């Protein structure tokens, strides 16, 4: 492997790492803001990467889809899981898990 090829691979890896850090920061800010908007506590002040995969819709819309999970609480005792999906650096969805009581009430 030539030194130019090695340098190119290192540059690509550093770029991917920096882009991933940026996406993680976006997910943390989104989780914090979404929990505040819903009146919930954003626990541990962090998110964790659950899934990373390429996506392709058309020539103009391709990139990497990252799914982050986070924990939150509505009462300060129970712990529930939420999910944030990013396409590149754009937040496409934020999902909060319904509590067991809410699920039961919705079923009635």
C-alpha positions in Angstrom: 0.0 0.0 0.0 1.4 3.3 -1.0 1.8 6.1 1.5 -0.7 8.2 -0.4 -3.4 5.5 -0.1 -2.7 5.1 3.6 -2.9 8.9 4.1 -6.3 8.9 2.2 -7.6 6.1 4.4 -6.6 8.0 7.6 -8.2 11.2 6.3 -11.5 9.3 5.6 -11.5 7.6 9.0 -10.8 11.0 10.8 -13.6 12.6 8.8 -16.0 9.8 9.7 -15.1 10.0 13.3 -15.6 13.8 13.4 -19.0 13.5 11.6 -20.1 10.8 14.1 -19.2 13.1 17.0 -21.2 15.9 15.4 -24.2 13.6 15.0 -23.9 12.4 18.6 -23.9 16.0 19.8 -27.0 16.7 17.6 -28.8 13.7 19.1 -27.9 14.8 22.7 -29.3 18.3 22.1 -32.4 16.9 20.4 -33.0 14.4 23.3 -32.5 17.1 25.9 -34.9 19.5 24.1 -37.5 16.9 23.3 -37.6 15.8 27.0 -37.8 19.3 28.2 -40.7 20.0 25.7 -42.5 16.9 27.0 -41.8 17.7 30.7 -39.6 14.7 31.1 -36.1 14.2 32.6 -33.3 13.4 30.2 -31.4 10.8 32.2 -27.6 10.4 32.1 -27.3 13.4 29.8 -26.2 11.1 26.9 -27.3 8.9 24.0 -25.9 5.7 22.7 -25.6 4.6 19.1 -27.9 1.6 18.5 -27.7 1.3 14.7 -25.6 2.6 11.9 -26.4 1.9 8.2 -26.2 3.4 4.8 -29.5 4.6 3.2 -30.4 5.5 -0.3 -33.7 7.0 -1.5 -32.6 8.7 -4.7 -29.5 10.2 -6.2 -29.9 13.4 -4.1 -30.8 11.7 -0.8 -28.2 9.2 0.2 -26.0 9.0 3.3 -25.8 7.3 6.7 -28.7 6.6 9.0 -27.9 6.6 12.7 -30.2 5.5 15.4 -29.5 6.7 19.0 -31.3 5.6 22.1 -31.6 7.5 25.4 -33.2 7.0 28.8 -35.8 9.4 30.3 -38.1 9.5 33.2 -41.5 11.1 33.8 -41.7 10.6 37.5 -38.0 10.5 38.5 -38.2 6.8 39.5 -39.0 4.8 36.4 -36.7 4.6 33.5 -37.9 4.4 29.9 -36.2 4.4 26.5 -36.5 6.8 23.7 -35.1 6.8 20.2 -33.7 9.5 17.8 -33.1 8.8 14.1 -30.7 10.9 12.1 -30.2 10.9 8.3 -26.7 12.4 8.0 -27.1 15.4 10.4 -30.8 15.8 10.0 -33.1 14.6 12.7 -35.9 12.6 11.1 -37.7 11.2 14.2 -37.9 11.2 18.0 -39.8 8.4 19.6 -40.8 8.1 23.2 -41.7 4.7 24.6 -45.2 4.5 26.1 -45.3 3.5 29.8 -47.1 0.4 30.8 -50.0 2.3 32.3 -50.4 4.4 29.2 -50.4 1.3 27.0 -53.0 -0.3 29.2 -55.2 2.9 29.2 -54.9 3.1 25.4 -56.0 -0.5 25.0 -59.2 0.1 27.0 
